[in-house]
Amino acid sequence: MAADGRTSFGTSGRSAAVTEETAAEADARKRDEDALPTDATVDLAEVRREAGVDEVLDALDRELVGLAPVKERLRELASLLIVDRVRERFGVATARPTLHMCFTGNPGTGKTTVAQRIGDLLHGLGFLRRGHLVTATRDDLVGQYVGHTAPKTKEIVGKAFGGVLFIDEAYYLHRPGNERDYGGEAIEILLQAMEDHRDDFVVVLAGYADRMDTFFSANPGMQSRIAHHVDFPDFSVPELGIIAESMATEQGLTFSDDAREALREYLALRVEQPWFAGARSVRNGLDRARMRQARRLAEGGGANGLRVGLDDLVTLHAQDLRASRVFTGGLAASGD
């Protein structure tokens, strides 16, 4: 605990002061080196290339199908930060934008992947020292007895300095009506860190939209520190099909024509059933189909009985998917 009552997240005392002073001097030198005369011009395309912005956005396009509104928000944010950096080089006073975010949407819609790419983006633009991603849930932050929560939360926050702290299902930090719950203490420590160290890390809160609304209503201090609210739409059935094809390719597999039709029907049914979790459920379904394919081949169900070739080993057929309980109205109890 610092003398002013604030929680210390790192080295305290003279050594920390020296470190901060050195960093400040380095930043000042960097600004002087990058300073531009008022009659200069800057090629923004070159700034984008040097910062690796397009590489990050292109990687996101390759990794995630759809999510057009999410990708558009990232492009807007990247443009803002690029322009702010150039303004700074001309000596125009620009306050550092608040970068803490909230991602809302159903599970399996790419929130963690986008958080990782945001770290890469902010690192390339010079807003984060490292750009790494630290993921956490309530269990990582909240202790089970008095005096346990503060060190747990401080440890996770400290690991995230220089990068992005992604807190999934963040609404579970707040459990009203439970006097023995220590989530409130974790929230207070997070709030302090988000304010005192806002130049050194970014917090991304994630969860269902309605539950996050309730969380913010109960924690207005957290709401005031979140500048960007990004909603992740569900994938459409055709998009889920593309995701499944991509996952299969990564595993050296392909779908036969009849298997592709079965896959489309499987996905159309699965999205309507409970506990569907987007791309996660697609991966689970693919894993089950692989198991059925392996059993079929091991029991002589290949084109030539127990004698198999490469085509047998890498091709999924309709029967490998249609054996799923999804086609008979079953739920996810078996792993589908």
N, C-alpha and C positions, 0 to 999 in steps of 0.2 A: 504494500500500500504506500503510495506516495504521500509526501507531507501535506498536500492539498486535499487528501482524501480520495484521490483518483487511483485506479488500479494500474500498476506498472506492468507492461507487457514485454519489457526487454531489459537490457542492461541499464542500471541506474547509476547516478553519480557522475564523477568527473569524466570517466571513460566514455560514457554515452554522450556527454556534452561535446567532447572532442570529436567524436564520430559524426554527430549532427553538424558541427561547425565545418568539418572537412567536406561533408556532402554538400552543404550550402555553398561553400566556396567553389566546389566543382561545378555545381549548377550555374553559378554566376559566370564562371569562365566559359562554360558551354554557351550560355546566352550571348556573351560578348563575341565569341567566335562565329556564331550563327547570325549575328545582327546584320541587317541589310539597310542600305541607304534608302531614303524615301522615294527616290526615282527608279528603284530597281523593279524588276518583274520576276515572277516565280512561275515555273512550269509545274502546275499541280499534278499533272500526270507523272512527272518525274518524282515528286514527293511521294505519291502513292506507290510507285515502284520501289523506291528506296525503303519505304516502311513495310513493304511486303503485303500491303492491303489486299491487292487483287489475288495474291496467292492464297491468303486466308479465306476470302470469299469464294474463290474457285474450289478450294478444298471442301468448304461447306456444301456447295452445290453437288459435289461428287458424293459426299457422305450421306446427305439427307435428301430424300425425295420430297417434292412439294414444299410446304411451309413458306409460300411466297410472301405473306405479310411479315413473317419473322425475318426473312432475309432482306426484305425492303427496309425494315427498321435498322438492321445492322449497317446497311449501306448508307442510310441517313446519318447514323451515329458516326461512322467512319468519315463521312464528308465533313461533319461538324468539327471533329477533332483535327482533321487535316487543316482546315481553314483556320482554326484557333492556333495551331502551331505556327502557321505562316504569319498570322497577325502578330504573334509574339516576336517573331524575328524582325518585324518592322517597328517594334517598340510600342505597339498598341496594347494597352493594359487589358488583359483578358483573364477574368477569374476562371480558375480551374473548374470545369463542369462537374457536377455531382454525378457519379457513375454507378452508384448502387442501384440494383435492379430487382424486379420481381417477375418471375416467369410463372404463368398460370396455364393449366391445361391438364389433360388426362395423362396417365403414365404411358411411357413408351412413345412420346411424341418428339423426342430429340432434345430435351431441355439440357441434359448434361453435356451432350456434344456441342451444343451452341455455347454453353458457358466456357467450355475449353477453348473454342475458337475465339471467343471474346478476349480471353487471356492472351492469346497469340496476337490478336489485333492491337490491343492496348500496349503490349510489350513492343511491337514493331513501331508504334507511333510515339513511344517514349513515355507513356503514362504509367507503365508498371515496370519495375526493375527486372522481374523474372517472367511473369506471365503464366506461371504454373497454376494448376487447379487442385484445390483441396476440397474434397467432398465430406459432408458431415450430416448426421441426423441428430435427433434429440438425444439418443443414447450416447453420442460422442461428446455432448456438451453439458448435459445435466447429470448431476451426481445423485446418490441415493441417501445421503445423510448430510448433516450440517458440516460445512467446510469442504465438501467434496466437489461442488459445482465450479467454484471459482478457478481452481487450478486446471480442471478439465477444459473449461471454456477458453482460458488464457492460453493453454497449450495449443489448441486447435487454431485460435486466432493468430498466435505467433507463427505457426507453420504457414499460414496463408499470407503473411506480410510479403509484399512484392508481387502478389498474384491475385487469384480469385478464390474466394471462399463460397462454395455452393452448398446451401443448406436445404436439403430435400424435405418435403412435408414439414415446412417451418412452423405451421400452425400448431403442431404438437408441443412446441415450446411453451405454449400458454394453456394451462389447465385450470380454469376458474373453479372456485369452490373447493379446491383441495389445499388445505392449509399446510400440508406436509410436502407439497410439490415445490421443487427448487427451480422450475423453468423460468420464473420471473427474474431470478438472480442472473441466469445466463443471458436473458434479454437485456438486462441493464448493462452487463459487461460488453455485450455486442454493440449496444447503442454508443457507449463511451468510445469503443474502438473505432466505430464507423465515423465518429466525429473527430477524434483526436488523430487518427491515422488515415483520414480519407484520401490523403495524397499517396498512400503506400499500399493500399489494397482495395479490392472491390468485393462487396457482399452481394450474392445473388440468392434471393429467397425463392423457393419453388413449392408449388402445390396446387390443389384444386382451387378454381377461382372463387367459389362461394366460401370455402373455408378460409382462404387468405383474406377475403373481405371482412369476415368476422374477426380474424386475427388483428387486422389493422384497426378495426373499430375499437378493439380493446387495448391497443398499443399505439396511440397516436404519435408517440415519439418515433416509432419505427416507420410509420407511414410518411412522416415528414422528411425522413432521410432517403426515401426511395424515389429516385428521379425518373426511372424508366419502368413502365409496366408493359410487358410483352405477353400477349396471349398466343398460345400454341394450338392451332386447330388440329382436329383429328385427321388422320390420313384417310383418304377415300379408299374404296376397295381396289380400284385400278392402281393406286399408289402403293397399297400394301402388296399387290401382286408384283410390282417392280422391285420392292424391297425384298420379297421372298426370292425372286430370281437372282438378285444381287448376292444375297446371303448364300444361296446354293452355289453360285459361281465361286465364291470365296472358299467354299469347301470342296471344290472340284466336282460338283454335281450339276446335273441338268434335268429338266422335266421333259418327259415325252409329251406329245400333243394331247393325248387323253389326260395326262397328269396336269397339264396346264388348265384344262377345263375343270378338272376336279378341284384344283387349287382355287380357281375363281369362285366356285360354288362353296368351297370350304370357308373362304374368307367372308363371303357374303353372309353366311350363317354365323360365323364366329363373332363378328362385330356386334351382333344382336344379343349375344349371350352374356351372362354376368362375368365379371372379372376379366374382361378383355383389356389388354394393356398394350395396344398398338404394336410397335415393332418387337417388343419383348414377347408378346404372344405369338407373333409370326415366327420368331426364332424357336420358341418352344414347340410349335406345331411342326416346324421343319425337323427338329431333333427327333420327334416322335415318328415322323415319316421315315427318317433314316433308319430308325430301329426296326420298323416294320419291313423295310426293304432288306435289311441285313438278315432278319429272321426268314423272310421269304426265300432269299438266295440260299441260306444255310439249310433250308428244308427242301431244296430241290425245285424251287419255284421259278428258276431262271428259264430262258429259252431252250437250253440244252440240259435241263436237270441240274445236277450238282457241278457240271462243268461250266465254268463262267469265264467270260472274257472281259476286257476293259469296258465295253459298252454296258454289260450287265451291271458292273460295279459302280458306274457313275450315273446311271439313269434311274430316276424315280418314275414309277408308273402310277396310274390312277388308283390301283388297288392299295398302294402304300398310303394314300391319303384318305380314301373312302372308308377304310377300316376305322377311322376316327369316330368317337362317340358324338362328335359335333353333328354328324349326318343323321343321327337318330335322336337329336334333341338333348343329348347329354351335355353336362357342364364341364368344367375344367378339372374335375376331381382326379382324372387319370394323368394329368399333365398337359392335355391339349388346351 
